[in-house]
Amino acid sequence: MAAPDSPQNPLHERYATPEMAALFTAEHRFRTWRRIWIALAETQRELGLPIRDEQIAALRSVAGEVDLTRVAEIERQTRHDVVAHLRHFAEQAGEAGGVLHLGATSAFITDNTDVLLLRDGLQLVARRLAAALRALADFARRHRELPCLAYTHFQPAQLTTVGKRACLWLQDLAMDLTEVEHRLAGLRCRGAKGTTGTQASFLTLFDGDGAKVRELDRRLAAKLGFAASFPVTGQTYPRKQDSQVLATLAGVAESCHKLATDLRLLQGVGELAEPFDDTQVGSSAMAYKRNPVRAERICALARRLITDSLNGPLTAATQWLERSLDDSANRRLVLPDAFLTADAVLSLTGHVAAGLRVREATIAARVARELPFMATETLLMEASKRGGDRQELHERLRVLSLAAQEAVEVGGENPLLDSIAADAAFGLDRAEIEARVDPQTFTGRSAEQVTEFLEEVVEPLLARHEAAEVAAPRV
């Protein structure tokens, strides 16, 4: 909980998990800066610069001792955050501080750090997605055969199953997890490129040996855990990479918003419900309310994430030549907030998926009310096969259906099947009609599609991912 007089940040205080929030703390970021400075010095020593083992050891010994008060004091003098941290690290390391930042620029530290944070954030997003997928897969498997109304235009259309509908949500999230995999595989650090990306400063350090400079770049990327750095850069790595990552997070928001919106609609008609705690209060005025507050919060946060993601392409599109600084403040705000918001959305989605409640009696009643209308074509074909006049029977069905709709609209039960059985023109008794109006026969291959989709798509995808634990929302 924040201090009473501190500015509010709901993402930290109410929504994101401590695990994701820890990635974007000042302490973690600045320790990562020091990790990169040490990695650069180590790699330069390996390639022949006069840097001693004991100097590296001295740097490591104080790497965790970041005094933000001292940094702030230096920054007030220098008006430069990276220089302030560099000088603080150097004064702590004593003589070893002289080997820090050789050939580097501020963007070397900040950009390589940012990509490390993007990677760690995407890995946690992948775990959150896997948790939501696993919970939804269990739900779909349990309800693979349960008939329910399918809707188009939010009007009853035909029948599907509860499990099949859940697979629509699953498929979106599976696409998101596949996209996260793709982004993680393609992430590139900036590497060691120098002030404007020409590596001129490193070429000077290594006496014009271009092969060593290239090897420095390669080894540094490997030390940071990347397959490679960008082959060419300006002062920064291409901001298009941020745009692609933000688009991936926005894709997660799209999927979760769709799921949550569907749930809000279905809770409104009484078919599904999100988890509701024993002591939960739905309304301060209406004590009977069971509002879908978690699904509503998913939608609210997802919209924020979708709109925030627009900063990615706007920033990438407006960079000048080798670099302009108008990306800096925007990225400091947008990148952490996007990951914190994605984390909150996915944590809520996983929790909701794990606790979804199915109102089977309500679903059955709604199916019973609507299925007679959907079954008329089947009954028409059967009556026609028995010698009835198809055109005459169609007109009779139209008249009977309109009368049945009037009865249903005023709250009565659907009389259509009884009306058809009582009409001799159809030649079908009530038992024969009932046999042809089994809801299960109107769901097509829904149940089989669930099994096939889970076995062929979801389970192989989940086998590649560890799932984060599904936790209750913080509020």
KAWODA-V856497 format. One record per backbone hydrogen bond with DSSP energy under -1.0 kcal/mol. NH is the residue of the N-H (numbers start at 1). CO is the residue of the C=O. Records with the same first field share a line. If there is no record, write none. Layout:
NH: CO + CO
This chain:
6: 3
13: 9
14: 10
15: 10
16: 11
21: 17
22: 18
23: 20
24: 21
25: 22
29: 25
30: 26
31: 27
32: 28
33: 29
34: 30
35: 31
36: 32
37: 33
38: 34
39: 35
40: 36
41: 37
42: 38
43: 39
44: 40
45: 41
46: 42
47: 43
48: 45
49: 44
51: 49
56: 52
57: 53
58: 54
59: 55
60: 56
61: 57
65: 62
71: 67
72: 68
73: 69
74: 70
75: 71
76: 72
78: 74
79: 75
84: 80
85: 81
86: 82
87: 83
88: 84
89: 85
90: 86
91: 87
92: 88
93: 89
96: 93
97: 94
98: 95
99: 96
100: 97
104: 101
108: 105
109: 105
110: 106
111: 107
113: 109
114: 110
115: 111
116: 112
117: 113
118: 114
119: 115
120: 116
121: 117
122: 118
123: 119
124: 120
125: 121
126: 122
127: 123
128: 124
129: 125
130: 126
131: 127
132: 128
133: 129
134: 130
135: 131
136: 132
137: 133
138: 134
139: 135
140: 136
141: 137
142: 138
143: 139
144: 141
148: 160
150: 158
152: 155
155: 152
157: 150
160: 148
162: 146
163: 143
165: 161
166: 162
167: 163
168: 165
169: 165
170: 166
171: 167
172: 168
173: 169
174: 170
175: 171
176: 172
177: 173
178: 174
179: 175
180: 176
181: 177
182: 178
183: 179
184: 180
185: 181
186: 182
187: 183
189: 228
199: 193
203: 199
204: 200
205: 201
206: 202
207: 204
208: 203
209: 206
210: 208
213: 209
214: 210
215: 211
216: 212
217: 213
218: 214
219: 215
220: 216
221: 217
222: 218
223: 219
224: 220
225: 222
226: 221
230: 189
234: 236
235: 322
241: 238
243: 239
244: 240
245: 241
246: 242
247: 243
248: 244
249: 245
250: 246
251: 247
252: 248
253: 249
254: 250
255: 251
256: 252
257: 253
258: 254
259: 255
260: 256
261: 257
262: 258
263: 259
264: 260
265: 261
266: 262
267: 263
268: 264
269: 265
271: 266
273: 357
280: 277
289: 286
293: 291
296: 292
297: 293
298: 294
299: 295
300: 296
301: 297
302: 298
303: 299
304: 300
305: 301
306: 302
307: 303
308: 304
309: 305
310: 307
311: 308
312: 309
314: 310
315: 311
316: 312
317: 313
323: 320
328: 325
331: 327
332: 328
333: 329
334: 330
335: 331
337: 333
338: 334
339: 335
340: 336
341: 337
342: 338
343: 339
344: 340
345: 341
346: 342
347: 343
348: 344
349: 345
350: 346
351: 347
352: 348
353: 349
354: 350
355: 351
357: 273
359: 271
360: 358
363: 359
364: 360
365: 361
366: 362
367: 363
368: 364
369: 365
370: 366
371: 367
374: 370
375: 371
376: 373
379: 375
380: 376
381: 377
382: 378
383: 379
384: 380
385: 381
386: 382
387: 384
388: 383
393: 389
394: 390
395: 391
396: 392
397: 393
398: 394
399: 395
400: 396
401: 397
402: 398
403: 399
404: 400
405: 401
406: 402
407: 403
408: 404
409: 405
411: 408
412: 407
419: 415
420: 416
421: 417
422: 418
426: 423
433: 429
434: 430
435: 431
437: 434
441: 438
442: 439
443: 440
446: 443
449: 445
450: 446
451: 447
452: 448
453: 449
454: 450
455: 451
456: 452
457: 453
458: 453
459: 454
461: 457
462: 458
463: 459
464: 461
465: 462
468: 127
